[in-house]
Amino acid sequence: MTGENSIRIDKFLWSVRIFKTRTIAAEECMRGRVLINNMPAKPSRNITKGEIIAVRKLPVIYTYRVIEPVANRLPAKLVANYIEDLTPGEEKEKLILSRQVLTSYREKGTGRPTKKERRSLDRFIDDSHKP
């Protein structure tokens, strides 16, 4: 499946700024968190134009369509020319909700929570997630 219009998936994910480094992209592929056309992908798997990539970054599963494979890292403004974001709105809402639920305010200068405060906080968080 090699050709001039194909590129390794780990290199592509790095070049379109889905992952910060190529090493992280390769590790995520090895862990099975990257799917190409609903099939797990190894880092050496080549991708071509039109393929669908699903990337699992908990709690969200991002979905992209490859417009054109690219090997070199791109400026953030040009990424939209090479991938199309197909992620549903419900998935993006999960990210917003998870950030809102787990945020807490702690007075500046109070330091780290004590063991007792931490247990109390854990109980509060566990109770708030129950239906």
C-alpha positions as CSV (number, residue, x, y, z in Angstrom):
1,M,0.0,0.0,0.0
2,T,2.9,2.3,-0.5
3,G,2.8,5.1,-3.0
4,E,3.5,8.8,-3.4
5,N,0.2,9.8,-1.8
6,S,0.5,7.7,1.3
7,I,2.2,8.4,4.6
8,R,2.6,6.6,7.9
9,I,-0.3,7.2,10.3
10,D,2.0,8.2,13.2
11,K,3.8,10.7,11.1
12,F,0.5,12.1,9.7
13,L,-1.1,12.4,13.2
14,W,2.0,14.4,14.3
15,S,2.1,16.6,11.2
16,V,-1.6,17.7,11.5
17,R,-1.1,18.4,15.2
18,I,-3.4,15.8,16.7
19,F,-0.5,14.6,18.9
20,K,2.4,16.8,20.2
21,T,5.1,14.3,19.2
22,R,5.5,11.5,16.8
23,T,6.5,9.2,19.6
24,I,3.2,9.8,21.4
25,A,1.3,9.2,18.2
26,A,3.1,5.9,17.7
27,E,2.4,4.9,21.3
28,E,-1.3,5.7,21.0
29,C,-1.5,3.5,17.8
30,M,0.2,0.6,19.7
31,R,-2.4,1.0,22.5
32,G,-5.2,0.6,20.0
33,R,-6.5,4.2,20.4
34,V,-6.2,5.0,16.8
35,L,-8.6,3.4,14.3
36,I,-8.5,3.7,10.5
37,N,-11.8,2.8,8.9
38,N,-12.9,1.2,12.2
39,M,-9.8,-1.1,12.3
40,P,-6.9,-0.7,14.8
41,A,-3.9,0.8,13.2
42,K,-0.2,0.1,13.8
43,P,2.1,3.1,13.6
44,S,3.6,1.9,10.3
45,R,0.2,1.7,8.6
46,N,0.0,4.0,5.6
47,I,-3.0,6.2,5.1
48,T,-4.3,7.6,1.8
49,K,-6.7,10.3,0.8
50,G,-10.3,9.8,1.9
51,E,-9.7,7.4,4.8
52,I,-11.5,8.0,8.2
53,I,-9.4,8.2,11.3
54,A,-10.8,7.8,14.8
55,V,-8.6,8.9,17.7
56,R,-9.6,8.1,21.3
57,K,-8.5,10.8,23.7
58,L,-10.7,10.2,26.7
59,P,-13.4,11.2,27.2
60,V,-13.8,12.1,23.6
61,I,-13.5,10.1,20.4
62,Y,-12.4,12.4,17.6
63,T,-13.1,11.5,14.0
64,Y,-11.3,12.9,11.0
65,R,-11.3,12.4,7.2
66,V,-8.0,12.6,5.4
67,I,-8.2,15.3,2.6
68,E,-4.6,15.0,1.6
69,P,-1.7,13.1,3.3
70,V,1.1,15.3,4.5
71,A,4.5,14.3,6.0
72,N,5.8,17.6,7.3
73,R,4.5,19.4,10.4
74,L,2.0,22.1,9.5
75,P,1.2,25.4,11.0
76,A,-2.1,25.2,12.9
77,K,-3.8,27.5,10.4
78,L,-3.2,25.1,7.5
79,V,-4.3,21.9,9.2
80,A,-7.9,22.3,7.9
81,N,-6.6,22.0,4.4
82,Y,-5.4,18.4,5.1
83,I,-8.0,16.9,7.5
84,E,-11.7,17.4,7.9
85,D,-13.1,17.2,11.5
86,L,-16.1,14.8,11.5
87,T,-16.4,14.7,15.4
88,P,-20.1,14.9,16.4
89,G,-21.1,17.7,18.7
90,E,-22.1,15.3,21.5
91,E,-18.5,14.1,21.7
92,K,-17.2,17.6,22.0
93,E,-19.8,18.3,24.7
94,K,-18.4,15.4,26.8
95,L,-15.1,17.3,27.0
96,I,-16.7,20.5,28.1
97,L,-18.8,18.6,30.7
98,S,-15.8,16.7,32.1
99,R,-13.9,19.9,32.6
100,Q,-16.8,21.6,34.3
101,V,-17.5,18.7,36.7
102,L,-13.9,18.1,37.9
103,T,-13.0,21.8,38.5
104,S,-12.7,23.0,42.0
105,Y,-11.5,26.1,43.7
106,R,-8.8,26.2,46.3
107,E,-7.6,29.3,48.0
108,K,-4.2,30.5,47.0
109,G,-1.5,29.6,49.5
110,T,-3.4,26.7,51.2
111,G,-1.1,24.1,49.7
112,R,-2.0,20.6,48.8
113,P,-5.1,19.0,50.4
114,T,-4.6,16.9,53.5
115,K,-5.5,13.2,53.4
116,K,-8.7,14.0,55.2
117,E,-9.6,16.7,52.7
118,R,-8.7,14.5,49.8
119,R,-11.0,11.7,51.0
120,S,-13.8,14.2,51.6
121,L,-13.3,15.5,48.0
122,D,-13.3,12.0,46.6
123,R,-16.5,11.1,48.3
124,F,-18.1,14.3,47.0
125,I,-17.0,13.6,43.4
126,D,-18.2,10.0,43.6
127,D,-21.6,11.0,45.0
128,S,-22.1,13.7,42.3
129,H,-21.6,11.1,39.5
130,K,-24.2,8.7,40.7
131,P,-27.6,9.0,39.0
